[in-house]
């Protein structure tokens, strides 16, 4: 039995779920959405960079290696967005938070 599964769909599905949720004015949710967007961007960047490297059939079938690389790319993307290594999430948050009402505690 063959299963068609693309690990790149995981972060994309999270982003679609965030878009379909009702709009909220929470700064924490905006920060989380910005981090997830940065993670999605970094994952797409890594997968596109890997496509530029030519395939080598020296070791034979590489399906398991490609699956591992895509999962590794996803983890690297999530970890880098949480550590704010690119700063894209911070910029998105700063730009979008201007449109949110002030939180009253």
Secondary structure as the mmCIF struct_conf table of DSSP 4:
data_model
#
loop_
_struct_conf.conf_type_id
_struct_conf.id
_struct_conf.beg_label_comp_id
_struct_conf.beg_label_asym_id
_struct_conf.beg_label_seq_id
_struct_conf.end_label_comp_id
_struct_conf.end_label_asym_id
_struct_conf.end_label_seq_id
TURN_TY1_P TURN_TY1_P1 UNK A 7 UNK A 8
HELX_RH_AL_P HELX_RH_AL_P1 UNK A 9 UNK A 20
BEND BEND1 UNK A 21 UNK A 21
HELX_LH_PP_P HELX_LH_PP_P1 UNK A 22 UNK A 23
HELX_RH_AL_P HELX_RH_AL_P2 UNK A 27 UNK A 51
TURN_TY1_P TURN_TY1_P2 UNK A 52 UNK A 52
BEND BEND2 UNK A 53 UNK A 53
HELX_LH_PP_P HELX_LH_PP_P2 UNK A 54 UNK A 55
TURN_TY1_P TURN_TY1_P3 UNK A 58 UNK A 59
BEND BEND3 UNK A 60 UNK A 60
HELX_RH_AL_P HELX_RH_AL_P3 UNK A 63 UNK A 82
TURN_TY1_P TURN_TY1_P4 UNK A 83 UNK A 84
BEND BEND4 UNK A 85 UNK A 86
HELX_RH_AL_P HELX_RH_AL_P4 UNK A 88 UNK A 96
HELX_RH_3T_P HELX_RH_3T_P1 UNK A 97 UNK A 99
BEND BEND5 UNK A 100 UNK A 100
HELX_LH_PP_P HELX_LH_PP_P3 UNK A 101 UNK A 103
#
